């Protein structure tokens, strides 16, 4: 397992850097096109950097995913499988996907419109 952790960490680091570079280039091109079409620089910056409305903090998503992965590592230490058994990677992927699904559920719940209870709707119409 230790021989797998370093290459995996390296891959995640390289992927994170690649995504950051692609995002910076894409945002720059978008700003440039907006400014060339006559939009003000302030508007271009606001459109590119504005977070999506109702979207939870990305730190929450990463915290849930990394926490689920950490829980997977803890469970792996308690199981009697050898370190090079493929079930170890499969179990980590299951915990990772559980973290992503939990993050999706939280995001979906935050986008649901507020539902009125029957008593509050009745009170609002009688007043």
C-alpha positions as CSV (number, residue, x, y, z in Angstrom):
1,X,0.0,0.0,0.0
2,X,2.9,2.4,0.7
3,X,4.3,1.9,-2.8
4,X,0.9,2.9,-4.2
5,X,0.4,6.0,-2.1
6,X,3.3,8.1,-3.5
7,X,2.4,7.7,-7.2
8,X,-1.3,8.3,-6.5
9,X,-0.4,11.5,-4.6
10,X,1.8,12.6,-7.4
11,X,-1.0,12.0,-10.0
12,X,-3.5,14.0,-7.9
13,X,-1.0,16.8,-7.6
14,X,-0.2,16.9,-11.3
15,X,-4.0,16.8,-12.1
16,X,-4.7,19.6,-9.7
17,X,-2.0,21.8,-11.2
18,X,-3.3,21.0,-14.8
19,X,-6.9,21.9,-13.9
20,X,-5.7,25.2,-12.3
21,X,-3.7,26.1,-15.4
22,X,-6.6,25.2,-17.8
23,X,-9.0,27.2,-15.7
24,X,-6.7,30.3,-15.6
25,X,-6.3,30.2,-19.4
26,X,-10.0,29.7,-20.0
27,X,-10.9,32.6,-17.7
28,X,-8.4,34.8,-19.4
29,X,-9.7,34.0,-22.8
30,X,-13.3,34.7,-21.6
31,X,-12.3,38.0,-20.1
32,X,-10.5,39.0,-23.3
33,X,-13.4,38.2,-25.5
34,X,-15.8,40.1,-23.3
35,X,-13.6,43.1,-23.3
36,X,-13.2,42.9,-27.1
37,X,-16.9,42.9,-27.5
38,X,-17.3,46.1,-25.6
39,X,-18.0,44.9,-22.1
40,X,-16.4,46.8,-19.2
41,X,-13.4,45.1,-17.5
42,X,-15.3,45.1,-14.2
43,X,-18.2,43.2,-15.8
44,X,-15.8,40.7,-17.4
45,X,-14.1,40.0,-14.1
46,X,-17.5,39.7,-12.3
47,X,-18.8,37.2,-14.8
48,X,-15.7,35.0,-14.8
49,X,-15.2,35.0,-11.0
50,X,-18.7,35.0,-9.7
51,X,-19.6,31.7,-7.9
52,X,-22.7,29.9,-8.9
53,X,-25.7,30.9,-6.9
54,X,-26.8,28.5,-4.2
55,X,-23.7,26.4,-4.7
56,X,-22.2,25.2,-1.4
57,X,-18.6,26.0,-0.6
58,X,-16.2,23.8,-2.6
59,X,-14.2,23.3,0.6
60,X,-17.2,21.4,2.0
61,X,-17.2,19.1,-1.0
62,X,-13.5,18.3,-0.8
63,X,-13.8,17.9,3.0
64,X,-16.5,15.3,2.6
65,X,-14.6,13.4,-0.2
66,X,-11.3,13.4,1.7
67,X,-13.0,12.5,4.9
68,X,-14.6,9.5,3.2
69,X,-11.3,8.5,1.7
70,X,-9.7,8.7,5.1
71,X,-12.4,6.6,6.6
72,X,-11.7,4.1,3.8
73,X,-8.0,4.0,4.8
74,X,-9.0,3.4,8.5
75,X,-11.3,0.5,7.5
76,X,-8.5,-1.0,5.3
77,X,-6.2,-1.1,8.3
78,X,-8.8,-3.1,10.2
79,X,-9.4,-5.7,7.5
80,X,-7.2,-8.9,7.3
81,X,-6.3,-8.5,3.5
82,X,-2.7,-8.3,2.2
83,X,-1.6,-4.9,1.0
84,X,-1.4,-5.9,-2.7
85,X,-4.9,-7.3,-2.8
86,X,-7.1,-5.6,-5.4
87,X,-10.0,-5.4,-2.9
88,X,-8.0,-2.7,-1.1
89,X,-8.2,-0.3,-4.1
90,X,-11.9,-1.3,-4.7
91,X,-12.8,-0.5,-1.1
92,X,-11.1,2.9,-1.4
93,X,-13.0,3.7,-4.5
94,X,-16.2,2.7,-2.8
95,X,-15.5,5.1,0.1
96,X,-14.5,7.8,-2.4
97,X,-17.7,7.4,-4.4
98,X,-19.7,7.5,-1.2
99,X,-18.1,10.8,-0.3
100,X,-19.0,12.2,-3.8
101,X,-22.6,10.9,-3.5
102,X,-22.9,12.5,-0.1
103,X,-21.6,15.8,-1.5
104,X,-24.1,15.5,-4.4
105,X,-27.0,14.9,-1.9
106,X,-26.0,18.0,0.1
107,X,-25.8,20.1,-3.1
108,X,-29.1,18.8,-4.3
109,X,-30.8,19.5,-0.9
110,X,-29.5,23.1,-1.0
111,X,-31.1,23.7,-4.4
112,X,-34.5,22.4,-3.4
113,X,-37.1,25.2,-3.1
114,X,-38.4,25.8,0.4
115,X,-41.5,23.8,0.9
116,X,-44.4,25.2,2.9
117,X,-46.1,23.1,5.5
118,X,-49.9,22.9,5.2
119,X,-50.3,24.9,8.5
120,X,-48.1,27.8,7.3
121,X,-50.0,28.0,4.0
122,X,-53.3,28.0,5.8
123,X,-52.2,30.7,8.2
124,X,-51.0,32.9,5.4
125,X,-54.3,32.7,3.6
126,X,-56.4,33.4,6.7
127,X,-54.5,36.5,7.8
